[in-house]
Amino acid sequence: MGNRLNHVRDQFDNLTKQQEAAKSEIGKPFPQEQELKDKISRLAVLDTELNMGIEVSNSKEGYKKRILNLNVLLY
C-alpha cells in the first residue's frame, strides 16, 4: 500500500508540473502564425483565380494555356 501511495503521489506531482508548463505555453504566440496566415491568404487567392478565369478545353492548346495560367498564378 505504501509503494502504491508513493507512486500515485509521484504521478500527481508529475501531472501538476505538466499542467503548469501547459498553462505557461497558452499565452505564447504560435511561432509560425504569420506565415500560416500568409499561406492561407495566398491559397484563398489562388482558389478564387482558379475557379473563375480558366475555360475548360480538351485541346492541346487549351491544356497548354491552363498550365501556363497555373504557372503564372503560382509564381
N, CA, C and O atoms as a Tinker XYZ file with bonds, in Angstrom:
   300  protein
     1  N      0.830000   -1.195000    0.000000    73     2
     2  CA     0.000000    0.000000    0.000000    64     1     3
     3  C      0.875000    1.260000    0.000000    63     2     4     5
     4  O      0.557000    2.227000   -0.692000    81     3
     5  N      1.971000    1.258000    0.767000    73     3     6
     6  CA     2.852000    2.416000    0.853000    64     5     7
     7  C      3.532000    2.711000   -0.477000    63     6     8     9
     8  O      3.664000    3.873000   -0.861000    81     7
     9  N      3.970000    1.656000   -1.190000    73     7    10
    10  CA     4.600000    1.853000   -2.504000    64     9    11
    11  C      3.609000    2.434000   -3.502000    63    10    12    13
    12  O      3.939000    3.327000   -4.283000    81    11
    13  N      2.408000    1.918000   -3.463000    73    11    14
    14  CA     1.370000    2.399000   -4.385000    64    13    15
    15  C      1.065000    3.869000   -4.116000    63    14    16    17
    16  O      0.917000    4.654000   -5.052000    81    15
    17  N      0.973000    4.238000   -2.862000    73    15    18
    18  CA     0.692000    5.620000   -2.485000    64    17    19
    19  C      1.809000    6.539000   -2.978000    63    18    20    21
    20  O      1.534000    7.607000   -3.524000    81    19
    21  N      3.054000    6.137000   -2.791000    73    19    22
    22  CA     4.184000    6.932000   -3.274000    64    21    23
    23  C      4.158000    7.069000   -4.791000    63    22    24    25
    24  O      4.438000    8.136000   -5.338000    81    23
    25  N      3.821000    5.978000   -5.456000    73    23    26
    26  CA     3.746000    6.004000   -6.923000    64    25    27
    27  C      2.656000    6.975000   -7.399000    63    26    28    29
    28  O      2.871000    7.745000   -8.335000    81    27
    29  N      1.511000    6.932000   -6.761000    73    27    30
    30  CA     0.398000    7.813000   -7.124000    64    29    31
    31  C      0.761000    9.266000   -6.830000    63    30    32    33
    32  O      0.419000   10.154000   -7.611000    81    31
    33  N      1.440000    9.521000   -5.730000    73    31    34
    34  CA     1.866000   10.884000   -5.415000    64    33    35
    35  C      2.856000   11.406000   -6.463000    63    34    36    37
    36  O      2.768000   12.552000   -6.903000    81    35
    37  N      3.798000   10.540000   -6.853000    73    35    38
    38  CA     4.755000   10.931000   -7.896000    64    37    39
    39  C      4.045000   11.263000   -9.204000    63    38    40    41
    40  O      4.373000   12.245000   -9.870000    81    39
    41  N      3.064000   10.426000   -9.565000    73    39    42
    42  CA     2.293000   10.694000  -10.788000    64    41    43
    43  C      1.556000   12.025000  -10.673000    63    42    44    45
    44  O      1.530000   12.809000  -11.622000    81    43
    45  N      0.961000   12.277000   -9.519000    73    43    46
    46  CA     0.236000   13.522000   -9.302000    64    45    47
    47  C      1.168000   14.720000   -9.416000    63    46    48    49
    48  O      0.819000   15.716000  -10.049000    81    47
    49  N      2.345000   14.636000   -8.812000    73    47    50
    50  CA     3.326000   15.724000   -8.905000    64    49    51
    51  C      3.738000   15.967000  -10.356000    63    50    52    53
    52  O      3.856000   17.107000  -10.804000    81    51
    53  N      3.952000   14.875000  -11.072000    73    51    54
    54  CA     4.336000   14.989000  -12.477000    64    53    55
    55  C      3.225000   15.652000  -13.298000    63    54    56    57
    56  O      3.494000   16.523000  -14.126000    81    55
    57  N      2.001000   15.241000  -13.068000    73    55    58
    58  CA     0.873000   15.839000  -13.792000    64    57    59
    59  C      0.703000   17.317000  -13.440000    63    58    60    61
    60  O      0.372000   18.127000  -14.306000    81    59
    61  N      0.922000   17.664000  -12.195000    73    59    62
    62  CA     0.826000   19.058000  -11.773000    64    61    63
    63  C      1.873000   19.911000  -12.486000    63    62    64    65
    64  O      1.573000   21.015000  -12.939000    81    63
    65  N      3.108000   19.394000  -12.585000    73    63    66
    66  CA     4.162000   20.111000  -13.301000    64    65    67
    67  C      3.826000   20.258000  -14.784000    63    66    68    69
    68  O      4.057000   21.313000  -15.374000    81    67
    69  N      3.282000   19.201000  -15.384000    73    67    70
    70  CA     2.885000   19.270000  -16.793000    64    69    71
    71  C      1.785000   20.306000  -17.000000    63    70    72    73
    72  O      1.794000   21.039000  -17.989000    81    71
    73  N      0.842000   20.363000  -16.068000    73    71    74
    74  CA    -0.245000   21.335000  -16.161000    64    73    75
    75  C      0.296000   22.760000  -16.076000    63    74    76    77
    76  O     -0.134000   23.630000  -16.832000    81    75
    77  N      1.220000   23.000000  -15.180000    73    75    78
    78  CA     1.813000   24.331000  -15.047000    64    77    79
    79  C      2.569000   24.719000  -16.313000    63    78    80    81
    80  O      2.497000   25.864000  -16.757000    81    79
    81  N      3.295000   23.763000  -16.894000    73    79    82
    82  CA     4.023000   24.026000  -18.134000    64    81    83
    83  C      3.056000   24.334000  -19.273000    63    82    84    85
    84  O      3.307000   25.226000  -20.083000    81    83
    85  N      1.964000   23.603000  -19.331000    73    83    86
    86  CA     0.968000   23.836000  -20.382000    64    85    87
    87  C      0.323000   25.211000  -20.226000    63    86    88    89
    88  O      0.098000   25.905000  -21.218000    81    87
    89  N      0.029000   25.602000  -19.009000    73    87    90
    90  CA    -0.565000   26.922000  -18.765000    64    89    91
    91  C      0.371000   28.042000  -19.213000    63    90    92    93
    92  O     -0.079000   29.055000  -19.750000    81    91
    93  N      1.673000   27.859000  -18.991000    73    91    94
    94  CA     2.616000   28.902000  -19.403000    64    93    95
    95  C      2.745000   28.970000  -20.925000    63    94    96    97
    96  O      3.069000   30.028000  -21.465000    81    95
    97  N      2.499000   27.868000  -21.619000    73    95    98
    98  CA     2.577000   27.849000  -23.086000    64    97    99
    99  C      1.360000   28.486000  -23.749000    63    98   100   101
   100  O      1.447000   28.951000  -24.885000    81    99
   101  N      0.242000   28.509000  -23.058000    73    99   102
   102  CA    -1.006000   29.027000  -23.639000    64   101   103
   103  C     -0.860000   30.483000  -24.067000    63   102   104   105
   104  O     -1.362000   30.863000  -25.124000    81   103
   105  N     -0.200000   31.282000  -23.287000    73   103   106
   106  CA    -0.081000   32.701000  -23.590000    64   105   107
   107  C      0.915000   33.031000  -24.685000    63   106   108   109
   108  O      0.901000   34.140000  -25.219000    81   107
   109  N      1.776000   32.091000  -25.028000    73   107   110
   110  CA     2.813000   32.366000  -26.014000    64   109   111
   111  C      2.243000   32.325000  -27.430000    63   110   112   113
   112  O      1.378000   31.501000  -27.727000    81   111
   113  N      2.724000   33.209000  -28.303000    73   111   114
   114  CA     2.239000   33.185000  -29.689000    64   113   115
   115  C      2.809000   31.988000  -30.445000    63   114   116   117
   116  O      3.890000   31.487000  -30.134000    81   115
   117  N      2.056000   31.549000  -31.436000    73   115   118
   118  CA     2.492000   30.469000  -32.318000    64   117   119
   119  C      3.607000   31.013000  -33.201000    63   118   120   121
   120  O      3.383000   31.993000  -33.910000    81   119
   121  N      4.812000   30.414000  -33.189000    73   119   122
   122  CA     5.967000   30.987000  -33.905000    64   121   123
   123  C      5.744000   31.206000  -35.404000    63   122   124   125
   124  O      6.243000   32.185000  -35.958000    81   123
   125  N      5.015000   30.328000  -36.057000    73   123   126
   126  CA     4.802000   30.456000  -37.496000    64   125   127
   127  C      3.415000   31.018000  -37.818000    63   126   128   129
   128  O      2.890000   30.787000  -38.907000    81   127
   129  N      2.828000   31.746000  -36.884000    73   127   130
   130  CA     1.454000   32.234000  -37.057000    64   129   131
   131  C      1.317000   33.143000  -38.284000    63   130   132   133
   132  O      0.374000   32.986000  -39.060000    81   131
   133  N      2.236000   34.082000  -38.467000    73   131   134
   134  CA     2.150000   34.995000  -39.595000    64   133   135
   135  C      2.337000   34.247000  -40.914000    63   134   136   137
   136  O      1.636000   34.516000  -41.889000    81   135
   137  N      3.273000   33.318000  -40.940000    73   135   138
   138  CA     3.499000   32.516000  -42.149000    64   137   139
   139  C      2.242000   31.719000  -42.500000    63   138   140   141
   140  O      1.871000   31.630000  -43.671000    81   139
   141  N      1.593000   31.146000  -41.501000    73   139   142
   142  CA     0.356000   30.396000  -41.727000    64   141   143
   143  C     -0.731000   31.304000  -42.291000    63   142   144   145
   144  O     -1.421000   30.926000  -43.238000    81   143
   145  N     -0.891000   32.494000  -41.722000    73   143   146
   146  CA    -1.899000   33.431000  -42.221000    64   145   147
   147  C     -1.615000   33.829000  -43.668000    63   146   148   149
   148  O     -2.533000   33.908000  -44.484000    81   147
   149  N     -0.340000   34.080000  -43.987000    73   147   150
   150  CA     0.035000   34.446000  -45.355000    64   149   151
   151  C     -0.284000   33.327000  -46.338000    63   150   152   153
   152  O     -0.793000   33.582000  -47.429000    81   151
   153  N      0.012000   32.099000  -45.957000    73   151   154
   154  CA    -0.222000   30.972000  -46.859000    64   153   155
   155  C     -1.712000   30.690000  -47.032000    63   154   156   157
   156  O     -2.151000   30.328000  -48.123000    81   155
   157  N     -2.482000   30.850000  -45.975000    73   155   158
   158  CA    -3.929000   30.672000  -46.077000    64   157   159
   159  C     -4.518000   31.733000  -47.009000    63   158   160   161
   160  O     -5.386000   31.443000  -47.832000    81   159
   161  N     -4.032000   32.955000  -46.863000    73   159   162
   162  CA    -4.488000   34.045000  -47.719000    64   161   163
   163  C     -4.125000   33.775000  -49.178000    63   162   164   165
   164  O     -4.956000   33.955000  -50.068000    81   163
   165  N     -2.898000   33.348000  -49.423000    73   163   166
   166  CA    -2.450000   33.040000  -50.790000    64   165   167
   167  C     -3.264000   31.894000  -51.376000    63   166   168   169
   168  O     -3.616000   31.928000  -52.555000    81   167
   169  N     -3.564000   30.893000  -50.580000    73   167   170
   170  CA    -4.372000   29.771000  -51.038000    64   169   171
   171  C     -5.773000   30.224000  -51.438000    63   170   172   173
   172  O     -6.311000   29.760000  -52.443000    81   171
   173  N     -6.363000   31.122000  -50.661000    73   171   174
   174  CA    -7.696000   31.633000  -50.988000    64   173   175
   175  C     -7.669000   32.396000  -52.311000    63   174   176   177
   176  O     -8.581000   32.260000  -53.127000    81   175
   177  N     -6.628000   33.197000  -52.524000    73   175   178
   178  CA    -6.497000   33.940000  -53.781000    64   177   179
   179  C     -6.357000   32.972000  -54.950000    63   178   180   181
   180  O     -7.021000   33.136000  -55.973000    81   179
   181  N     -5.510000   31.978000  -54.808000    73   179   182
   182  CA    -5.309000   31.000000  -55.883000    64   181   183
   183  C     -6.586000   30.227000  -56.178000    63   182   184   185
   184  O     -6.920000   29.991000  -57.339000    81   183
   185  N     -7.295000   29.836000  -55.136000    73   183   186
   186  CA    -8.569000   29.132000  -55.334000    64   185   187
   187  C     -9.544000   29.978000  -56.138000    63   186   188   189
   188  O    -10.180000   29.494000  -57.074000    81   187
   189  N     -9.654000   31.241000  -55.762000    73   187   190
   190  CA   -10.568000   32.150000  -56.464000    64   189   191
   191  C    -10.164000   32.308000  -57.923000    63   190   192   193
   192  O    -11.009000   32.234000  -58.816000    81   191
   193  N     -8.888000   32.523000  -58.166000    73   191   194
   194  CA    -8.422000   32.709000  -59.533000    64   193   195
   195  C     -8.583000   31.437000  -60.363000    63   194   196   197
   196  O     -8.917000   31.510000  -61.546000    81   195
   197  N     -8.355000   30.300000  -59.770000    73   195   198
   198  CA    -8.511000   29.047000  -60.497000    64   197   199
   199  C     -9.965000   28.775000  -60.851000    63   198   200   201
   200  O    -10.251000   28.200000  -61.900000    81   199
   201  N    -10.870000   29.178000  -59.997000    73   199   202
   202  CA   -12.281000   28.881000  -60.209000    64   201   203
   203  C    -12.995000   29.868000  -61.124000    63   202   204   205
   204  O    -14.115000   29.593000  -61.555000    81   203
   205  N    -12.378000   31.020000  -61.437000    73   203   206
   206  CA   -13.136000   31.999000  -62.200000    64   205   207
   207  C    -12.648000   32.234000  -63.622000    63   206   208   209
   208  O    -13.462000   32.574000  -64.481000    81   207
   209  N    -11.379000   32.074000  -63.912000    73   207   210
   210  CA   -10.931000   32.531000  -65.205000    64   209   211
   211  C    -10.429000   31.498000  -66.180000    63   210   212   213
   212  O     -9.959000   31.866000  -67.257000    81   211
   213  N    -10.502000   30.255000  -65.866000    73   211   214
   214  CA    -9.918000   29.252000  -66.751000    64   213   215
   215  C    -11.025000   28.501000  -67.463000    63   214   216   217
   216  O    -11.880000   27.882000  -66.829000    81   215
   217  N    -11.001000   28.560000  -68.782000    73   215   218
   218  CA   -12.002000   27.844000  -69.564000    64   217   219
   219  C    -11.591000   26.384000  -69.692000    63   218   220   221
   220  O    -10.404000   26.059000  -69.703000    81   219
   221  N    -12.567000   25.526000  -69.786000    73   219   222
   222  CA   -12.296000   24.102000  -69.903000    64   221   223
   223  C    -12.198000   23.745000  -71.378000    63   222   224   225
   224  O    -13.100000   24.034000  -72.164000    81   223
   225  N    -11.098000   23.117000  -71.736000    73   223   226
   226  CA   -10.883000   22.728000  -73.123000    64   225   227
   227  C    -10.096000   21.437000  -73.147000    63   226   228   229
   228  O     -9.188000   21.233000  -72.340000    81   227
   229  N    -10.446000   20.573000  -74.068000    73   227   230
   230  CA    -9.750000   19.303000  -74.180000    64   229   231
   231  C     -8.632000   19.350000  -75.215000    63   230   232   233
   232  O     -7.891000   18.379000  -75.366000    81   231
   233  N     -8.502000   20.452000  -75.921000    73   231   234
   234  CA    -7.469000   20.541000  -76.945000    64   233   235
   235  C     -6.102000   20.716000  -76.302000    63   234   236   237
   236  O     -5.990000   21.116000  -75.144000    81   235
   237  N     -5.061000   20.410000  -77.076000    73   235   238
   238  CA    -3.697000   20.585000  -76.570000    64   237   239
   239  C     -3.423000   22.055000  -76.273000    63   238   240   241
   240  O     -2.760000   22.381000  -75.288000    81   239
   241  N     -3.927000   22.925000  -77.112000    73   239   242
   242  CA    -3.705000   24.361000  -76.910000    64   241   243
   243  C     -4.384000   24.835000  -75.618000    63   242   244   245
   244  O     -3.799000   25.604000  -74.855000    81   243
   245  N     -5.609000   24.380000  -75.379000    73   243   246
   246  CA    -6.315000   24.731000  -74.149000    64   245   247
   247  C     -5.596000   24.206000  -72.918000    63   246   248   249
   248  O     -5.523000   24.886000  -71.894000    81   247
   249  N     -5.067000   22.996000  -73.022000    73   247   250
   250  CA    -4.306000   22.403000  -71.915000    64   249   251
   251  C     -3.048000   23.219000  -71.643000    63   250   252   253
   252  O     -2.738000   23.512000  -70.488000    81   251
   253  N     -2.329000   23.585000  -72.686000    73   251   254
   254  CA    -1.110000   24.381000  -72.518000    64   253   255
   255  C     -1.441000   25.733000  -71.883000    63   254   256   257
   256  O     -0.702000   26.232000  -71.035000    81   255
   257  N     -2.564000   26.313000  -72.309000    73   255   258
   258  CA    -2.971000   27.607000  -71.760000    64   257   259
   259  C     -3.277000   27.496000  -70.266000    63   258   260   261
   260  O     -2.910000   28.377000  -69.489000    81   259
   261  N     -3.955000   26.406000  -69.863000    73   259   262
   262  CA    -4.267000   26.208000  -68.448000    64   261   263
   263  C     -3.001000   26.025000  -67.623000    63   262   264   265
   264  O     -2.893000   26.561000  -66.520000    81   263
   265  N     -2.041000   25.268000  -68.155000    73   263   266
   266  CA    -0.776000   25.060000  -67.447000    64   265   267
   267  C     -0.030000   26.384000  -67.309000    63   266   268   269
   268  O      0.520000   26.683000  -66.250000    81   267
   269  N     -0.012000   27.170000  -68.373000    73   267   270
   270  CA     0.645000   28.473000  -68.327000    64   269   271
   271  C     -0.025000   29.370000  -67.286000    63   270   272   273
   272  O      0.659000   30.034000  -66.506000    81   271
   273  N     -1.352000   29.390000  -67.272000    73   271   274
   274  CA    -2.077000   30.183000  -66.280000    64   273   275
   275  C     -1.753000   29.737000  -64.856000    63   274   276   277
   276  O     -1.581000   30.573000  -63.969000    81   275
   277  N     -1.670000   28.442000  -64.634000    73   275   278
   278  CA    -1.344000   27.932000  -63.302000    64   277   279
   279  C      0.061000   28.359000  -62.900000    63   278   280   281
   280  O      0.287000   28.755000  -61.757000    81   279
   281  N      0.999000   28.282000  -63.825000    73   279   282
   282  CA     2.359000   28.684000  -63.505000    64   281   283
   283  C      2.429000   30.164000  -63.143000    63   282   284   285
   284  O      3.151000   30.550000  -62.224000    81   283
   285  N      1.685000   30.979000  -63.860000    73   283   286
   286  CA     1.672000   32.410000  -63.565000    64   285   287
   287  C      1.059000   32.651000  -62.183000    63   286   288   289
   288  O      1.564000   33.473000  -61.419000    81   287
   289  N     -0.004000   31.954000  -61.865000    73   287   290
   290  CA    -0.665000   32.135000  -60.576000    64   289   291
   291  C      0.215000   31.679000  -59.414000    63   290   292   293
   292  O      0.216000   32.297000  -58.349000    81   291
   293  N      0.955000   30.608000  -59.621000    73   291   294
   294  CA     1.744000   30.032000  -58.534000    64   293   295
   295  C      3.021000   30.817000  -58.274000    63   294   296   297
   296  O      3.535000   30.788000  -57.156000    81   295
   297  N      3.534000   31.502000  -59.250000    73   295   298
   298  CA     4.816000   32.201000  -59.073000    64   297   299
   299  C      4.637000   33.644000  -59.349000    63   298   300
   300  O      5.594000   34.413000  -59.257000    81   299
